[in-house]
Amino acid sequence: MARFSRIEVALKMKETGMIPVFFHKDIDICKDVVKACYDGGARLFEFVNRGDYAHQIFDELNKWAAKECPDMMLGVGSVIDAGTTSLYIQLGTNFVVSPILNAEMAKVCNRRKVAWSPGCGSLTEISYAEELGAEVVKIFPGAQVGGPEFVKAVKGPFPWSSIMPTGGVKPDEENLRAWFNAGVHCVGMGSQLMVKNTDGTFNYKAIEEATENAISIIKEIRNQ
């Protein structure tokens, strides 16, 4: 069962403004990345359902996070069908993110009051997602769909829409300013946030610092 309600998730998305997005087949690396992001101020984390036995990794990671990072809202991304959605809800996911809009997923999430953010690329899809109960909609891939200008255009006729772009978001002031000035609810960041050493291993201290810096920039932009 989810530890956090869909209302809590939507509010925390708004509050922190940024969600790290990550997958690795090594559970210990996943734990270290989650902890680095947590120490950097992130309070939501999207584990990507992309590798073999990903749900087993998530199961262990979610149990670990509940003890070691108690305020972290761990969710799952890259889910595209109702069956997989049910599987992750059974494992306690706090939110479900999808690159597509699938009405059957909405039904599964709504029954259990789990936050659901479907991938949309048009006003019609955004409107339909909201009709299906999505509080925060994802635009993906963010840059290819139209970037900040697309968000700005959507917010004209749909000022009530809460939009989360993933893809094309970078942890630097210029990029974040463009997205948040356009009116996004929050952003998702993957590889741009996951700093590596020259030997290809993850630099956890640098990930922590990048997370903290991105959240700080977002707060500064919002306060201006």
N, C-alpha and C positions, 0 to 999 in steps of 0.2 A: 504494500500500500504506500502511496506517496506520502512523504513526511510534510510536504508543503502544499497548500491549496493552490488552485489555478489563479485565484485572486492575489495571493501572496507572490506567486511567480511573476505575474504581470507587473505588479508594483515594484518588485525588486529589479526587474528588467529596466524599468524607467529610472529607478534610483541610481543604479550603478552605471547604466548606459552601455555596458559592454559584456559580451559572452565569449569566452575562449571556446574554440572548437578544435577537437583533437581525437585521434585514434592511434593506438599502437598495440601490437599483439603481445607485448611484454607488460604484464600487470604491474611490475615494479616501476617501470618507466611511466606508466599511466599515473600511478600514485604520486611519483615525484613531480610530475607536471601539474597535477591537480593541486598539490600542496604549494608549489611555487606560485601558481595563480591565486590561490587562497591567501597566501601571505602577502601577495601584491594587492589585495583588496577585492578580488573577484568573488562574487557570491552566487554566481550561476556558472555552470560548466556543461557544454554540450559534448557528450561522448558520441563519436560517429560510428554508426552501425555499418562498417564497411569490410571488415575482415572475417576470416573463418572463426567460428566460435565466439564472435563478438559479444553475444549475450552472456556467455559464461564469464568473460572478462568484466563486463558491466556489473554482473551480480556481485562478484568479489569487490570490485571497486566501490560500489554503492554502500555495501556493508562497512567497508573500511572508512569511507568518507563520513558516514554517520557518526563514527567515533572520533576520528582524527580531525575532521573539518566540519564540525556540527552545524554550522550555518550555511554550508555549501548546498545549493539546490542543484543536484546532479540530474541531468536529463539526457535524452538520446536524440540523435539526428540521423538524417539519411534513411528514414523509415518510409516505405512507400505502399504498405498494404495493411489491412486491418489485422491480419493474423500476427504479424510481427509487432504491431502496436500492442495487442493483447499480451504478447509474451513479455514485453518490456514493462508494461503496467504491472504484471504479476511479479516482476523483479523490483518494483518500487520506484520506477522512474517518476520524476517530479514534473516533467514536461516532455512533449514529443514534437520534434521538428521534422518537416518533410520538404524535399525539393519540389514536390508536386502537390496538387490539390486533389484529394481523394475523399469523397463524402463518407465512405464506409469507415475511414479512420476517425472522422469527426464523431460518428455515432458511438464508437468504442470509447473514445476519450470523454465525451459528454456524459455517458452513463456513469463513469467513475469520477467525474469532475476533475479530470487531469487536463492541464493546459496543453493546447494544440496549436502549433504555428505552421500552416501549410505554405508551400512555395507558390507564389503568384507572379504573373508577368503582365497583367493587364487590369484595367479598372473592373472589367466584368468578373475576373477571377477573384479580385479583392472583395468585391461586393458579395459574391457567392460564398466566399470563405466566412465573411462576417455573418451572413445569413445562417450559416451552419454553426455559428457560435465561436469562431476564432476571435479572441481578444487582440492578439498581436499576429499580424500576417508577415510572412517572410517574403522578400523579393530575392530571387536567385536565378541565375548568377547576377548579383547586384550591378556590376559594371556593365555587363552585356545587355541587361534589361533596359538600361538607360542612365544608370548612376544617379547622383543627387538631383539632376534635372528631372528625372522621371518621378522621384519622390515629390519634388516641388509641384510638378504638374498634377499629381494625384491628390495632393493636399488641397488643391483649389476646390474641386467639386466634392471631395471627401475629407473635410477638415477633421472629422472624428476618427479617421483611420490611424491605427498604431502600426507603424511599419518598421521591420527589422531587416536590413540588408545584410547579406553574407556573400562574399566574393567581391573583390575589388576594394575591400576596406583595409586600410593600413594604420598602424599605431603612430602616426605623425600628425602634427597640428593641422597642416594644410588639408590633408585628406579628411580628418575627423571634422574639421570646421565646415567643410563643404557638405558632408552628410547631415550634421546636426543643424546647420543653418537651413537646410532643406526641410527639416521637420521630422527626422526619424525618432522613433521611440527608444531604440537601442541599436547596436550593431553586433554582428558576429565576426570574430577574427580567428583565423586558423594559422596557416604557415607563417604569415607575417609576424605573428606574436611568438612563435616557438623558435627562439634563437638557438643556434647550434654552434658548437666549437669547430675549429678547423678540421678536426678528425671525424666530424659527423655526429658526435655525441651531443646530447642536449645540454645547454648551459642553463641550469635551473635558476641560478642567481640572476642571470640576464633576463630570463622569462619573468621572474618576479618583478624585476625593475621595469621591464617593458609594460607589464600589466598595470603596475602602480602609476607609471607615467601616463599611460593611455586614459586611465580613469581620472587622473588629475586634470588632464587636458580637457576631457569631456565636461567636468565640473566647472572649469574655468570658462569654457565656451557658453555653457548654460547660464552662468552668472553675469555674463556681459550683456 
